[in-house]
Amino acid sequence: MVALPNMSDVRCYYTLINDNNKTKYRDRGDYIMSKMLTIDDLCEILQLRPNTIRNYLKEGKIRGSKFGREWRVKQEDLDKFIEDNSNTNK
């Protein structure tokens, strides 16, 4: 089991890491967090309407998490969705 950082340390400084074009942040405790994307981010990247993105999230086509009323998607999950739905893989 991975130990979670102490919430009092949340304000620690993060350093941007570019690992194979995947944006990650590393704090001074060496915890790695993926960038979380909003529905607006997904709309801009995928060129789709917000309701389409919400439907994909509800149907499980895009893996995401709901925090209160807002959806968030990890960059890795978006990359997997794009890879799974690209015409070059078929």
Residue, then its C-alpha position, 0 to 999 in steps of 0.5 A: m500500500v502506498a502511503l499518502p502525503n500528510m495534508s499539511d505538506v500539500r502546499c509543498y513546491y512542485t517541479l514539472i517533469n516532462d516524461n515522454n511528453k506526459t506532464k507530471y509533477r514531483d514534490r519534494g517528498d517524491y510523490i508523483m501526481s498526474k495532471m488532472l484535466t477538466i471537461d473544458d480541457l477535454c473539449e479543447i483537446l478532443q474537439l467535442r461538446p461538453n455533453t458528449i464528454r460527460n456521456y463518455l465519462k458516464e458510459g466509461k468510455i473515458r475513465g475519470s473521477k467525479f469530485g463533487r459536481e466536477w469530472r476530472v480525467k488523468q492525462e494517462d487515461l485521456d492518452k489511452f482513450i485516444e490510442d484505443n480510438s485512433n484509426t491507426n491501431k485498427 
